Amino acid sequence: MEMQEEQTNRRLENKYRPMGELIRGIFFILFGLFAIFAEKLGMGEFRISPQMMTALGAVLVLYGVFRVYNGIRKIFFNRN
């Protein structure tokens, strides 16, 4: 009985973890886009150079794309 509950809890955890990765990835992409375009659109002014903000934004977008890809891969392609 206890083993069955443990397996059920593990299944629920496995379903929600990829969704968390997907949501975190979307936030990273949005923050990266904000870092790239905020100063150009007049939404904010930063103390570091625009080239550094663009580089930081690109890194954030790439990391977000990785998280989204990883979440989608775990949701749809891991059929255990």
Secondary structure, DSSP 8 states (H G I E B T S, - for coil): -HHHHHHHHHHHHHHHHHHHHHHHHHHHHHHHHHHHHTTTTTS---SS-HHHHHHHHHHHHHHHHHHHHHHHHHHHS---
